[in-house]
């Protein structure tokens, strides 16, 4: 297969090679993941993308299913079918020529990789300020987009929707992602050590409150993205949440939607 139809998408320092026989789709991927394309990397994993005409089955509203069978992960949703052999580092994806399906596959694959390494994807905005990363977590409507929009010029936005948290030894790093939310702005492909995780709530004043470890773990687990129907990986994710809370401050951040909230984030 021609190398002109290959592209390495590097998210969180984990490049994944995508191969297609369609040059126009490769160009679409290059535009979609601009800033996260790394031609110099040596990807650990590769996926062959088979573009198909959408069938009634692939246009259904079927939810995500992720399960291990005979050493391979099988991923499916209404709009895609994929398999991945993590030991061989190879996989395949059947989907129509749109970037949304591959977005979902990449998120799922990264959750599986991170679970083995003590990290996770999190429903959270994140930004770097003064060399440290701050996470702002919450479900839809909690204020992730708002606090991202209010960020001062000296803050580097990593994402307004899905934060990539990677563990290296006893340190956690937040990495930029191309997965944008309502702000529709792709994050910067940078990383920094995590300083604090803030759980967002909007209220009549700006204030930061401590949380018990138990409450912090419960809230963190509620916001971690994970899709696999696998008991052992679920245990790893639970352990990752507990160890993260043990090493990183987790606080409740109640804020009024104006720029003064960032005076508290130093």
Secondary structure, 3 states (H helix, E strand, C coil): CCHHHEEEEEECCEEEEEEECCHHHHHHHHHHCCCCECCCCCCCEEEEEEECCCCCHHHCCCCCEEEEECCEEEEEECCEEEEEECCCCEEEEEECCCHHHHHHHHHHHHHHHHHHHCCEEEEEEEEEECCEEEEEECCCCCCHHHHHHCCCCCCEEEECCEEEEEEECCEEEEECCCCCCCCCCCCCCCEEEEEEEEEEEECCCCEEEECCHHHHHHHHHHHEECCECCHHHHHHHHHHHHHHHHHCEEEEEEECCCHHHHHHCC
